[in-house]
Amino acid sequence: MDRPLRCGRYGCTRSTGCPSLTRQGELPPSVDRAEAQARQGDQAGAARIYEALAAQNSGPNRNELVFRATRAYLLARLPEEAARILATVEKPLNLQQNQQYALLDVQVAIARGQGALAWQKVSVISVPPTVPETTEYLRIRKQAAFAAGRPADAVSAEISLERGLPNAQDLRQSRANLLSELRDASDHGVRIDPRATADPVVHGWLELGPLAAEAARNPNGAIADLEAWRARNPNHPANDIVRTQLLLGRQQAHP
């Protein structure tokens, strides 16, 4: 007797009951298996499963699986694989999928070390209509700005991003991430010129990047400069991060 056909969103398989452990490797690919691989840290394995599923589907379902495979390859730090699979999307795309494709295309360019191209691509993307989509867009815009050596634009993206963050913890983490990114940019020789902007908040962040880099190299020697920055910027949104992450422990050790 034929086994019943079990169909889901991403294809159909015949039910075989509970497979034995020795047959796990023979199971058909499924979204559940891909997600399990990702949870175990095997993003490349998850990407291959999504890619196999995409080959079995068509239309919007197929494109969604291509997007999942692209994200997983990016997380696995395999940008060429991500570029290859993203190029297989089936067009035309609906409005939402067109936005996903455009943002993934930017992320692929960043991962391939094509910072100028990533900034060019993100600069022509319209701001999405919903808060979650806008938050993702601004995070990627910030990444592209850093990749292109445009720290002032990265800070501006962060300032816009903060408007959509849901709570104080996310806000604090986002600011801490920006400080870390500015410090790394300074360490890698990116030109950070506070005079490039008249905005006092952006100016303060751009001053802070090199100071944070110096604090990492010479913690005690940077205290005076950081305190001077706080005096110049008493109401700056980074003030609490500077106090707790860059100054607190050192001030207690050197009263």
C-alpha positions in Angstrom: 0.0 0.0 0.0 1.3 3.4 -0.9 2.3 5.6 2.0 0.3 8.8 2.4 1.7 11.9 0.7 2.5 14.7 3.2 2.7 18.1 1.6 3.9 21.3 3.1 4.8 24.8 1.9 8.1 23.7 0.4 7.2 20.4 -1.2 5.8 16.9 -0.7 7.2 13.7 0.7 5.8 10.4 1.5 5.4 9.7 5.2 7.7 6.9 6.4 7.1 7.0 10.1 10.0 7.8 12.4 13.3 7.2 10.6 16.1 5.3 12.3 19.3 7.2 13.3 21.1 5.3 10.5 18.9 6.8 7.9 19.0 10.4 9.0 21.4 11.4 6.2 18.9 10.1 3.6 16.0 12.3 4.7 14.7 14.8 2.2 15.8 18.4 2.8 13.4 20.5 4.9 13.2 23.9 6.4 13.2 22.2 9.9 16.5 20.5 9.1 18.0 23.7 7.8 17.0 25.6 10.9 18.4 22.8 13.1 21.7 23.0 11.2 21.8 26.8 11.8 21.1 26.4 15.5 24.0 24.0 15.7 26.3 26.6 14.1 26.5 25.0 10.7 25.3 27.9 8.6 26.9 26.5 5.4 25.0 23.2 5.9 21.8 25.2 6.4 22.5 27.2 3.2 22.9 24.0 1.2 19.6 22.6 2.4 17.8 25.9 1.6 19.4 25.8 -1.8 18.3 22.2 -2.4 14.7 23.2 -1.4 14.8 26.2 -3.7 15.6 23.8 -6.6 12.4 21.9 -5.8 10.1 25.0 -5.8 9.2 27.9 -8.0 7.9 31.5 -7.8 7.7 33.3 -4.4 8.4 30.2 -2.4 11.6 29.5 -4.3 12.8 33.1 -4.0 12.2 33.0 -0.2 14.4 29.9 0.0 17.0 31.6 -2.1 17.0 34.5 0.3 17.4 32.2 3.3 20.3 30.4 1.5 22.0 33.7 0.8 21.7 34.9 4.4 23.1 31.5 5.7 26.0 31.7 3.3 26.8 35.2 4.5 26.7 34.0 8.1 29.0 31.2 7.1 31.4 33.8 5.6 31.1 32.4 2.1 30.3 35.6 0.1 31.0 34.0 -3.3 28.4 31.3 -2.6 26.0 34.0 -1.4 26.5 35.9 -4.6 26.0 32.8 -6.7 22.7 31.8 -5.1 21.3 35.3 -4.9 21.8 35.6 -8.7 19.3 32.8 -9.2 16.2 34.6 -8.0 13.3 34.4 -10.3 12.0 37.8 -11.5 9.7 39.7 -11.5 9.7 40.2 -7.7 6.9 41.6 -5.6 7.5 44.8 -3.7 8.6 43.1 -0.4 10.8 40.6 -2.1 12.4 43.3 -4.2 13.4 45.1 -1.0 14.8 41.8 0.4 16.8 41.2 -2.7 18.2 44.8 -2.8 19.4 44.6 0.8 20.9 41.2 0.4 22.7 42.5 -2.7 24.2 45.2 -0.5 25.3 42.7 2.1 26.9 40.5 -0.5 28.9 43.5 -1.8 30.0 44.3 1.8 31.1 40.7 2.4 33.0 40.7 -0.8 35.0 43.8 0.3 33.2 46.0 -2.3 32.5 48.9 0.1 32.1 51.6 -2.6 29.7 49.4 -4.6 27.7 48.6 -1.4 27.3 52.3 -0.6 26.2 53.0 -4.2 23.6 50.2 -4.1 22.2 51.1 -0.6 22.0 54.8 -1.6 19.3 54.1 -4.2 17.1 51.9 -2.0 13.9 53.6 -0.8 13.3 53.7 3.0 10.8 50.8 3.7 7.3 51.6 5.0 7.3 49.6 8.2 9.5 50.0 11.4 11.0 46.5 11.4 12.0 46.8 7.7 13.3 50.3 8.2 15.4 49.1 11.2 17.0 46.4 9.0 17.6 48.9 6.2 19.3 51.4 8.4 21.5 48.7 10.0 22.7 47.6 6.6 23.1 51.2 5.5 25.4 51.8 8.5 27.4 48.7 7.6 27.7 49.9 4.0 28.8 53.4 5.1 31.6 51.9 7.3 32.6 49.5 4.4 32.9 52.5 2.1 34.9 54.6 4.6 32.1 57.0 5.3 31.9 57.2 9.1 29.8 60.4 9.2 27.1 58.6 7.1 27.3 55.6 9.3 26.7 57.7 12.4 23.7 59.4 10.6 22.3 56.0 9.9 22.6 55.1 13.6 20.9 58.2 14.7 17.9 57.4 12.4 18.0 53.8 13.5 17.6 54.7 17.2 14.1 56.1 16.5 12.8 52.6 15.8 14.4 50.7 18.6 11.9 49.2 21.1 13.6 49.6 24.4 16.5 51.1 26.4 18.5 47.9 26.3 18.4 47.7 22.5 19.3 51.4 22.3 22.3 51.0 24.6 23.5 47.9 22.7 23.2 49.8 19.4 25.2 52.7 20.7 27.9 50.4 22.1 28.1 48.7 18.7 28.5 52.0 17.0 31.3 53.0 19.3 33.0 49.6 18.6 32.7 50.1 14.9 34.1 53.7 15.0 37.0 52.4 17.1 37.7 49.6 14.6 37.5 52.1 11.7 40.0 54.3 13.4 42.3 51.3 14.0 42.1 50.4 10.3 43.2 53.8 9.2 39.8 55.2 8.1 39.8 59.0 8.0 37.5 60.2 10.7 37.1 64.0 10.5 34.7 65.6 12.9 34.9 68.8 10.8 33.0 67.0 8.0 29.7 67.7 9.7 27.9 70.6 11.5 25.6 68.2 13.3 26.7 68.3 17.0 25.7 64.7 17.7 27.5 63.3 14.6 30.5 65.5 15.4 30.7 64.1 18.9 30.6 60.5 17.7 33.3 61.2 15.2 35.5 62.8 17.9 34.9 59.8 20.1 36.0 57.1 17.6 39.8 57.8 17.7 39.5 58.5 21.5 38.0 55.0 22.0 40.8 53.5 19.9 43.4 55.3 22.0 41.7 54.1 25.2 42.0 50.5 24.0 45.7 51.0 23.4 46.5 53.2 26.4 43.7 52.9 28.9 45.1 55.1 31.6 46.6 57.7 29.3 43.2 58.3 27.6 41.3 59.2 30.8 42.0 63.0 30.5 41.0 63.1 26.8 37.8 61.2 27.5 36.9 63.5 30.4 37.5 66.5 28.2 35.2 65.0 25.5 32.5 64.6 28.2 32.9 68.2 29.2 32.5 69.3 25.6 29.5 67.0 25.1 27.5 66.9 28.3 24.2 65.8 26.7 25.6 63.6 23.9 23.9 60.2 23.6 27.2 58.4 23.9 28.0 59.9 27.3 26.7 56.9 29.3 28.6 54.4 27.1 31.8 56.5 27.6 31.3 56.6 31.4 30.5 52.9 31.9 32.7 51.3 29.2 35.7 53.6 28.9 36.0 55.4 32.2 34.3 53.7 35.2 36.8 51.0 36.0 39.8 53.1 35.3 38.6 56.0 37.4 38.0 53.6 40.3 41.5 52.1 39.9 43.0 55.6 39.6 41.0 58.0 41.9 
